[in-house]
C-alpha cells in the first residue's frame, strides 16, 4: 500500500511538472517593454525595477527587457498602444496622453483643470472610474497592471510670467501631439505647436518656440529647462498618468502562478514610482524652491487666478466630455467633488 501511495503521489507530481513545463516552453526568452523616456528619472527607473521584480518573483521564467527612448515605436508615441494590441510590444509603461488617441476615454486625464490635487487623482484611479478604464483598455487588447504617473503638467516659457490668460497671447508653446492639448492652448490664446521633444529642445535654444508644458520632476528638472526658460507657472492644468500594461495576447500565455507574480511586481514598482514622481511636490515646496535657486521666476496660481483660465477653456471641456463619454465624466466629477469636500479644513483663528 505504501508503494502504491508513493507511486500515486509521484504521478500527481509528474503531471503538474509536465503541465507547468508545457506552459513555460511557450514563454519567450525575452519580453520587450516600451518606455518613452530614458532610463533615468522615476518613469525609466521604475521600468528597470519592474523587470527585476518580475524576474525574481517568476523565478526567472519571465524576462523583461526595457527599451528606452521610444525605440520600439520608431518615434511615434501614439503608435505604442496599437503595437501592444498586436503583440509587437509585450509590456509598456505608457502615458495616457499617448494612448488616448486610440482609447478616447483616457482623455479624461487631459480635461483642462479637472484634477485639483493628487488626492482627487488617486480617488479616480483606484476607484470605480479607474477600474472601468482598465476594463476598456483590456477590451481593446491591453491588460492594465498598475497606475504610475509622469505628473501634473506645468508651464514654462522664456518671455514673461503667465498669471492670466492674456499673458499667453501670442506665445508659441510646444505641446504633446494630442488634439485636446491643441484645443486647450488655442482657447487660452496661445499658439500651440506639436513637435517631438528633441526638436523642441533645439527650438527653445534657438528661440523659435517660446515655451512648453510638462511635469516638474520628470522633465523640467532633469532637462534643466531653466537654461532656456526663466518663467514657470504652476497651475496643474492637466495630469499625465502612466499605465503599466501588458499585451493581452502575451498575458494569456502566462500561467496563473506567473500572472500573480507579475501583478505583485507591478504593484510594488508602481507604488515606488508614484512616490518618486511626487518627491518635493506633494506637501512640499522643495521642487519649486530648487527652480528658484536655479534662477526661475515661479508663479503659483491662486484659485481666483485659475478661475479665469477655467472660464477660457469651458468650450474645450464640453467638446471633450462628449468624446470621452458623458456618463464616465459625470462619475469622475462626483468623485472629485467628494474628495474636495472631504479635505481637512485648516483650524480657524480665534
C-alpha positions as CSV (number, residue, x, y, z in Angstrom):
1,X,0.0,0.0,0.0
2,X,2.8,2.4,0.9
3,X,4.4,1.7,-2.5
4,X,1.1,2.4,-4.3
5,X,0.6,5.6,-2.4
6,X,4.1,6.8,-3.2
7,X,3.5,5.9,-6.9
8,X,0.3,7.9,-6.9
9,X,1.9,10.9,-5.4
10,X,4.7,10.7,-7.8
11,X,2.3,10.6,-10.8
12,X,0.5,13.7,-9.5
13,X,3.8,15.5,-9.1
14,X,4.8,14.4,-12.6
15,X,1.5,15.6,-14.1
16,X,1.9,19.1,-12.6
17,X,5.5,19.2,-13.6
18,X,4.7,18.3,-17.2
19,X,1.9,20.9,-17.4
20,X,4.0,23.7,-16.0
21,X,6.8,22.8,-18.3
22,X,4.5,22.8,-21.3
23,X,3.3,26.3,-20.3
24,X,6.8,27.6,-19.7
25,X,8.1,26.3,-23.1
26,X,5.7,28.8,-24.7
27,X,7.4,31.7,-23.0
28,X,9.6,34.0,-25.0
29,X,13.3,34.2,-24.0
30,X,12.8,38.0,-23.8
31,X,9.8,40.2,-23.4
32,X,10.1,43.7,-24.9
33,X,9.0,46.6,-22.7
34,X,8.4,50.1,-24.3
35,X,9.4,53.2,-22.4
36,X,9.0,56.7,-24.0
37,X,11.7,58.3,-21.8
38,X,15.3,57.3,-21.0
39,X,16.5,55.1,-18.1
40,X,16.9,57.9,-15.6
41,X,14.1,59.6,-13.6
42,X,11.1,57.9,-11.9
43,X,9.5,56.7,-15.1
44,X,12.6,55.0,-16.6
45,X,13.9,53.7,-13.2
46,X,10.6,52.1,-12.4
47,X,10.7,50.1,-15.6
48,X,14.0,48.6,-14.6
49,X,12.7,47.9,-11.1
50,X,9.6,46.2,-12.5
51,X,11.7,44.0,-14.8
52,X,13.9,42.9,-11.9
53,X,11.0,42.1,-9.7
54,X,9.2,40.1,-12.4
55,X,12.3,38.0,-12.9
56,X,12.6,37.5,-9.1
57,X,9.0,36.6,-8.5
58,X,8.7,34.3,-11.5
59,X,12.0,32.6,-10.6
60,X,13.5,33.6,-13.9
61,X,10.7,32.3,-16.1
62,X,9.7,35.8,-17.4
63,X,12.5,38.0,-18.5
64,X,11.5,41.6,-19.5
65,X,13.9,44.0,-21.2
66,X,13.0,47.7,-21.2
67,X,13.6,49.5,-24.5
68,X,14.0,53.2,-23.6
69,X,13.5,56.5,-25.5
70,X,10.8,55.1,-27.8
71,X,13.0,52.5,-29.6
72,X,10.0,50.2,-30.2
73,X,7.6,52.6,-31.9
74,X,10.1,54.4,-34.2
75,X,9.5,57.9,-32.8
76,X,5.7,58.0,-33.0
77,X,4.5,57.7,-29.4
78,X,0.8,57.4,-30.3
79,X,1.5,54.0,-32.0
80,X,2.5,52.4,-28.8
81,X,-0.9,51.1,-27.8
82,X,-1.7,49.6,-31.2
83,X,1.6,47.8,-31.2
84,X,0.8,46.3,-27.9
85,X,-2.6,45.3,-29.0
86,X,-0.9,43.5,-31.9
87,X,1.6,41.8,-29.6
88,X,4.6,43.5,-31.3
89,X,5.3,45.2,-27.9
90,X,4.9,42.9,-24.9
91,X,4.9,45.3,-22.0
92,X,4.8,49.1,-21.6
93,X,4.7,51.9,-19.1
94,X,2.7,54.2,-21.3
95,X,1.3,57.7,-20.9
96,X,-2.4,58.0,-21.0
97,X,-1.8,61.0,-23.4
98,X,-0.2,58.8,-26.0
99,X,-2.7,56.0,-25.6
100,X,-5.7,58.4,-25.7
101,X,-5.6,58.7,-29.5
102,X,-6.7,55.0,-29.5
103,X,-8.7,55.0,-26.2
104,X,-10.7,58.2,-26.2
105,X,-11.8,57.6,-22.6
106,X,-8.2,58.3,-21.4
107,X,-8.6,61.9,-22.4
108,X,-10.4,62.2,-19.0
109,X,-7.0,63.0,-17.5
110,X,-6.3,65.8,-20.0
111,X,-9.6,67.7,-19.4
112,X,-8.4,71.2,-18.6
113,X,-8.2,71.9,-14.9
114,X,-10.2,68.8,-13.9
115,X,-7.9,67.4,-11.1
116,X,-7.3,69.9,-8.3
117,X,-4.7,67.7,-6.5
118,X,-3.1,64.2,-6.1
119,X,-5.9,63.1,-3.7
120,X,-8.5,63.5,-6.4
121,X,-6.3,61.7,-8.9
122,X,-5.8,58.7,-6.6
123,X,-9.5,58.5,-5.9
124,X,-10.3,58.3,-9.6
125,X,-7.5,55.8,-10.5
126,X,-8.2,53.4,-7.6
127,X,-11.9,53.8,-7.6
128,X,-14.8,52.8,-9.9
129,X,-13.6,55.0,-12.8
130,X,-10.1,53.5,-12.8
131,X,-11.5,50.0,-12.8
132,X,-13.7,50.9,-15.8
133,X,-10.8,52.4,-17.7
134,X,-8.8,49.2,-17.2
135,X,-11.7,47.2,-18.4
136,X,-12.0,49.4,-21.5
137,X,-8.3,49.0,-22.4
138,X,-8.5,45.3,-21.9
139,X,-11.4,45.1,-24.3
140,X,-9.0,46.8,-26.8
141,X,-6.2,44.4,-26.2
142,X,-4.1,45.6,-23.3
143,X,-4.2,44.5,-19.6
144,X,-3.6,47.2,-17.1
145,X,-1.3,46.2,-14.2
146,X,-0.8,49.4,-12.3
147,X,-1.1,53.2,-12.2
148,X,2.0,55.3,-12.3
149,X,2.5,58.9,-13.3
150,X,4.5,61.5,-15.1
151,X,2.9,64.3,-13.1
152,X,0.9,67.5,-13.3
153,X,1.9,69.5,-16.3
154,X,3.2,72.9,-15.6
155,X,4.0,75.8,-18.0
156,X,7.5,77.3,-18.7
157,X,8.5,80.0,-21.1
158,X,11.2,82.4,-22.0
159,X,9.1,85.6,-22.4
160,X,7.1,86.6,-19.3
161,X,5.3,85.4,-16.2
162,X,1.9,83.9,-17.0
163,X,-0.7,84.9,-14.4
164,X,-3.8,85.4,-16.6
165,X,-5.0,84.2,-20.0
166,X,-3.9,87.4,-21.6
167,X,-0.3,86.6,-20.7
168,X,-0.4,83.6,-23.1
169,X,-1.5,85.8,-26.1
170,X,0.9,85.2,-29.0
171,X,3.2,82.8,-27.1
172,X,4.3,79.8,-29.2
173,X,4.0,76.8,-26.9
174,X,5.2,73.3,-27.7
175,X,2.5,70.8,-26.7
176,X,2.2,67.0,-27.0
177,X,0.7,65.5,-30.1
178,X,-2.8,65.1,-28.8
179,X,-5.8,67.1,-30.2
180,X,-7.1,68.1,-26.8
181,X,-3.9,70.0,-26.0
182,X,-4.1,71.9,-29.2
183,X,-7.7,72.9,-28.4
184,X,-6.8,73.9,-24.8
185,X,-4.0,76.2,-25.7
186,X,-5.8,77.8,-28.6
187,X,-8.7,78.5,-26.3
188,X,-6.4,80.3,-23.9
189,X,-4.9,82.5,-26.7
190,X,-1.6,80.8,-27.2
191,X,-0.1,79.4,-30.4
192,X,0.3,75.7,-29.8
193,X,2.9,73.8,-31.8
194,X,3.1,70.0,-31.8
195,X,6.6,68.6,-32.2
196,X,8.7,65.8,-30.8
197,X,10.8,66.5,-27.7
198,X,14.2,66.5,-29.4
199,X,13.1,69.1,-31.9
200,X,11.5,71.2,-29.1
201,X,14.8,71.4,-27.2
202,X,16.5,72.8,-30.2
203,X,13.7,75.2,-30.8
204,X,13.9,76.5,-27.2
205,X,17.6,77.1,-27.6
206,X,17.1,78.9,-30.9
207,X,14.2,81.0,-29.6
208,X,11.8,79.8,-32.3
209,X,9.5,78.3,-29.7
210,X,8.7,80.3,-26.5
211,X,7.6,77.7,-24.0
212,X,6.3,74.2,-23.2
213,X,4.2,72.3,-20.7
214,X,5.5,69.3,-18.8
215,X,5.9,67.8,-15.2
216,X,8.5,69.3,-12.9
217,X,10.2,66.1,-11.6
218,X,10.1,64.1,-14.8
219,X,11.0,66.8,-17.4
220,X,11.6,70.3,-16.2
221,X,14.3,69.5,-13.6
222,X,16.1,66.6,-15.5
223,X,16.3,68.7,-18.7
224,X,17.4,71.8,-16.8
225,X,14.8,73.9,-18.6
226,X,15.9,76.9,-16.6
227,X,18.7,77.2,-19.1
228,X,16.2,78.2,-21.8
229,X,13.1,79.4,-19.8
230,X,13.1,81.9,-17.0
231,X,9.4,81.6,-16.1
232,X,7.3,78.8,-14.7
233,X,3.6,78.8,-13.8
234,X,2.2,76.1,-11.5
235,X,-1.4,75.6,-12.5
236,X,-2.0,71.8,-12.6
237,X,-3.9,72.3,-15.8
238,X,-3.6,68.6,-16.8
239,X,-2.3,65.4,-15.2
240,X,-0.2,62.7,-17.0
241,X,-0.8,59.3,-15.6
242,X,1.2,56.3,-16.8
243,X,-0.4,52.9,-17.2
244,X,1.8,49.9,-16.6
245,X,0.3,47.3,-19.0
246,X,0.9,44.1,-21.0
247,X,-0.4,43.0,-24.3
248,X,-3.5,40.7,-23.8
249,X,-2.1,38.3,-26.3
250,X,1.0,37.9,-24.2
251,X,-0.9,37.9,-20.9
252,X,-3.0,35.0,-21.9
253,X,0.1,32.8,-22.4
254,X,1.2,33.1,-18.7
255,X,0.3,30.6,-16.1
256,X,-2.0,31.7,-13.2
257,X,1.0,31.5,-10.9
258,X,3.1,33.8,-13.0
259,X,0.3,36.2,-13.6
260,X,0.1,36.7,-9.8
261,X,3.8,37.1,-9.6
262,X,3.7,39.8,-12.3
263,X,0.8,41.6,-10.6
264,X,2.8,41.6,-7.4
265,X,5.9,43.1,-9.2
266,X,3.7,45.7,-10.9
267,X,2.1,46.8,-7.6
268,X,5.5,47.2,-5.9
269,X,7.1,49.0,-8.8
270,X,4.1,51.4,-9.3
271,X,3.9,52.3,-5.6
272,X,7.6,53.2,-5.7
273,X,7.3,55.1,-9.0
274,X,4.4,57.3,-7.8
275,X,6.2,58.3,-4.6
276,X,9.3,59.2,-6.6
277,X,7.3,61.2,-9.2
278,X,5.8,63.3,-6.4
279,X,9.0,63.9,-4.5
280,X,9.3,67.5,-3.5
281,X,5.8,68.3,-4.8
282,X,3.3,66.7,-2.5
283,X,3.0,68.6,0.7
284,X,6.3,70.3,0.0
285,X,7.7,73.3,-2.0
286,X,11.2,71.6,-2.3
287,X,10.9,71.2,-6.1
288,X,9.9,74.8,-6.8
289,X,12.5,76.0,-4.3
290,X,15.1,74.2,-6.4
291,X,13.8,76.0,-9.6
292,X,14.0,79.4,-7.8
293,X,17.6,78.7,-6.8
294,X,18.3,77.9,-10.5
295,X,17.0,81.4,-11.4
296,X,13.5,80.7,-12.5
297,X,10.6,83.0,-11.5
298,X,7.9,80.8,-10.0
299,X,4.2,81.7,-10.2
300,X,1.8,79.6,-8.3
301,X,-1.7,80.5,-9.4
302,X,-4.4,81.1,-6.7
303,X,-7.9,79.7,-7.0
304,X,-9.1,83.1,-8.2
305,X,-6.5,83.2,-10.9
306,X,-7.2,79.7,-12.0
307,X,-10.9,80.6,-12.5
308,X,-10.0,82.9,-15.4
309,X,-8.2,80.0,-17.2
310,X,-11.0,77.6,-16.5
311,X,-13.5,80.0,-18.0
312,X,-11.5,80.3,-21.1
313,X,-11.4,76.5,-21.6
314,X,-15.1,75.7,-20.9
315,X,-15.8,75.1,-24.6
316,X,-12.9,72.6,-24.8
317,X,-14.2,70.9,-21.7
318,X,-17.7,70.5,-23.2
319,X,-16.4,69.3,-26.5
320,X,-14.2,66.6,-25.0
321,X,-16.7,65.4,-22.5
322,X,-18.8,64.3,-25.5
323,X,-15.7,62.5,-26.9
324,X,-14.8,60.7,-23.6
325,X,-18.4,59.8,-22.6
326,X,-20.7,62.0,-20.5
327,X,-21.6,59.3,-18.0
328,X,-18.0,58.4,-17.3
329,X,-17.0,62.1,-16.9
330,X,-20.0,62.7,-14.6
331,X,-19.0,59.8,-12.4
332,X,-15.5,61.2,-12.2
333,X,-16.8,64.7,-11.4
334,X,-18.8,63.4,-8.5
335,X,-15.7,61.5,-7.1
336,X,-13.5,64.6,-7.4
337,X,-16.2,66.8,-5.7
338,X,-16.4,64.3,-2.9
339,X,-12.6,64.4,-2.3
340,X,-12.7,68.2,-2.2
341,X,-15.5,68.2,0.3
342,X,-13.6,65.7,2.5
343,X,-10.4,67.8,2.5
344,X,-9.5,68.6,6.1
345,X,-10.1,72.3,6.9
346,X,-7.5,74.5,8.5
347,X,-8.4,75.5,12.0
348,X,-10.0,78.9,12.3
349,X,-8.0,81.6,14.1
350,X,-9.7,82.8,17.3
